[in-house]
């Protein structure tokens, strides 16, 4: 496993709204939905789930944020795999959100929908759940401003939260993930073992705790909360293929994601 380091700089509250979020000005930001797909290189049906994710991204574009988490029984690499996609954060997340009964499986906005027994959704339920979440007006908007030094491979990141509606839940967290696409390695498929399979949206690491970092500042309308991080990108990762995912979620009995957002690490 590759070593990387991240550090959170003390948060501040700022009065400056700024920037373009990669999908337009932050003041125009609409609801964006997080789908966390659970997968593994030994999961024969998971490539079908990956295809479904790409189709949904084609429909919803930037309003859908996808993360593929390699965790669970099907995630150990083959002896001659080039990469081990498992992460300690992914293991914690799959236990926190409950392990799937079958694959493909995904969690949409960490929400239990009507008629479901838990958070995990079969592939046939993904589209409808995403569509219903997209109709909700977000209580908070997220701006992500990355800076990357190619020589040192140091990422500096500023995330600003703009609160539009009071959030009274006492346990609200901010999570920041790094994903990478375009990774060629082995994957079991219905046609057999594919040595040239292209993995997308793979969770690589997190700049926060696996369950996010608590937001201590009051989440009242008009509040603008800024947090800054640094992270050293491992040499094996292709910066141009990496995405930064930030989302605000509840962390108590209800784990619901209130808003998600994603930008390229390098434009």
Residue pairs with C-beta under 8 A, 6 or more apart in sequence:
1 84
2 234
2 235
2 236
3 234
4 205
4 231
4 232
4 233
4 234
5 231
5 232
6 205
6 206
6 207
6 229
6 230
6 231
6 232
7 229
7 230
7 231
8 207
8 208
8 213
8 227
8 228
8 229
9 227
9 228
9 229
9 230
11 216
11 217
11 225
11 226
11 227
11 228
12 226
13 217
13 223
13 224
13 225
13 226
14 160
14 224
14 225
14 226
15 224
16 224
17 26
17 27
17 143
17 160
17 162
17 224
18 26
18 143
18 145
18 160
19 25
19 26
19 143
19 145
19 160
20 26
21 29
21 142
21 143
21 144
21 261
21 263
22 62
22 144
22 261
22 262
22 263
22 264
23 29
23 32
23 61
23 62
23 63
23 261
26 141
26 142
26 143
26 160
26 162
27 141
27 162
29 138
29 141
29 142
29 261
30 63
30 134
30 138
31 63
31 133
31 134
31 135
31 136
31 137
31 138
31 259
32 62
32 63
32 64
32 65
32 138
32 259
32 260
32 261
32 262
33 60
33 63
33 64
33 65
33 108
33 109
33 130
33 133
33 134
33 257
33 260
34 65
34 67
34 108
34 109
34 110
34 245
34 247
34 257
34 260
35 53
35 56
35 64
35 65
35 66
35 67
35 106
35 107
35 108
35 109
35 126
35 130
36 67
36 69
36 93
36 97
36 106
36 107
36 110
37 49
37 50
37 53
37 66
37 67
37 68
37 69
37 104
37 105
37 106
37 201
38 69
38 71
38 72
38 94
38 99
38 100
38 103
38 105
38 106
38 107
38 120
39 46
39 49
39 50
39 68
39 69
39 70
39 74
39 75
39 103
39 104
40 46
40 70
40 71
40 72
40 73
40 74
40 75
40 76
40 103
41 70
41 74
41 75
41 76
41 77
41 78
41 81
41 85
41 185
41 186
41 187
41 188
42 73
42 74
42 75
42 76
42 78
42 188
43 74
43 75
43 103
43 104
43 188
44 188
44 189
44 190
45 103
45 104
45 190
46 74
46 103
46 104
46 187
47 187
47 189
47 190
47 194
47 197
48 104
48 123
48 190
49 103
49 104
49 105
49 106
49 123
50 68
50 104
50 200
52 104
52 123
52 126
53 66
53 68
53 106
53 200
53 201
54 200
56 64
56 66
56 126
56 127
56 130
57 64
57 66
60 130
60 134
62 262
63 134
64 130
65 245
65 247
65 260
65 261
65 262
66 200
66 201
67 177
67 179
67 201
67 203
67 245
68 179
68 199
68 200
68 201
68 202
68 203
69 87
69 90
69 93
69 94
69 203
70 85
70 86
70 87
70 90
70 202
70 203
71 86
71 87
71 90
71 91
71 93
71 94
72 94
72 99
72 100
74 103
75 85
75 86
75 90
76 84
76 86
77 83
77 84
77 85
77 86
77 185
77 186
78 186
78 193
80 186
81 185
81 186
82 184
82 185
82 186
83 183
83 185
83 236
85 183
85 185
85 199
85 202
85 203
87 203
87 204
87 205
87 206
88 210
89 177
89 203
89 205
89 206
89 210
90 203
92 210
92 211
93 210
93 211
96 210
96 211
96 255
97 107
97 110
97 119
97 120
97 255
98 118
98 119
98 120
99 120
100 120
101 120
102 122
104 122
104 123
105 120
105 121
105 122
105 123
106 120
106 121
106 123
106 126
107 119
107 120
107 121
108 121
108 126
108 129
108 130
108 133
109 129
109 133
109 256
109 257
109 260
110 119
110 249
110 255
110 256
110 257
111 119
111 129
111 133
111 255
111 256
111 257
112 118
112 119
113 121
113 125
113 129
113 132
116 125
119 255
121 129
137 165
138 164
138 258
138 259
139 163
139 164
139 165
139 166
139 167
139 258
139 259
140 161
140 162
140 163
140 164
140 165
140 167
140 219
140 248
140 258
140 259
141 161
141 162
141 164
141 259
141 261
142 159
142 160
142 161
142 162
142 246
142 247
142 248
142 259
142 260
142 261
143 159
143 160
143 161
143 162
143 261
144 157
144 158
144 159
144 244
144 246
144 261
144 262
144 263
145 157
145 158
145 159
145 160
146 155
146 156
146 157
146 244
146 263
146 264
146 265
146 266
147 155
147 156
147 157
148 154
148 155
148 156
148 233
148 239
148 265
148 266
149 156
150 239
152 232
153 232
153 233
153 234
153 235
153 239
154 230
154 231
154 232
154 233
155 229
155 230
155 231
155 232
155 233
155 265
156 228
156 229
156 230
157 176
157 207
157 228
157 229
157 230
157 231
157 244
158 226
158 227
158 228
159 174
159 176
159 226
159 227
159 228
159 229
159 246
160 224
160 225
160 226
160 227
161 174
161 215
161 223
161 224
161 225
161 226
161 227
161 248
162 223
162 224
163 219
163 220
163 221
163 222
163 223
163 224
163 225
164 221
165 221
166 219
166 220
166 221
167 219
167 258
168 219
169 250
169 252
169 254
170 252
171 214
171 250
171 251
171 252
172 214
172 215
172 219
172 248
172 249
172 250
172 251
172 258
173 208
173 209
173 211
173 212
173 213
173 214
173 215
173 248
173 249
173 250
173 251
174 208
174 212
174 213
174 215
174 227
174 246
174 247
174 248
175 206
175 208
175 209
175 211
175 212
175 213
175 245
175 246
175 247
175 248
175 249
176 206
176 207
176 208
176 212
176 229
176 244
176 245
176 246
177 203
177 204
177 205
177 206
177 207
177 244
177 245
177 246
178 203
178 204
178 205
178 206
178 207
178 231
178 242
178 243
178 244
178 245
178 265
179 201
179 202
179 203
179 204
179 242
179 243
179 245
180 202
180 204
180 237
180 238
180 241
180 242
180 243
181 198
181 199
181 200
181 201
181 202
181 241
181 243
182 198
182 199
182 200
182 238
182 241
183 198
183 199
183 200
183 202
183 241
184 196
184 197
184 198
184 199
185 195
185 197
185 199
186 193
186 194
186 195
186 197
187 193
187 194
187 197
187 199
188 194
189 197
201 243
204 237
204 242
205 231
207 229
207 231
208 229
211 251
212 247
212 249
212 251
213 227
214 251
215 225
215 248
217 223
217 225
219 225
233 239
233 242
233 265
239 265
239 266
240 264
240 265
240 266
242 264
242 265
242 266
243 262
243 263
243 264
243 265
244 262
244 263
244 264
244 265
245 260
245 261
245 262
246 260
246 261
246 262
247 257
247 258
247 259
247 260
247 261
248 257
248 258
248 259
248 260
249 255
249 256
249 257
249 258
250 256
250 258
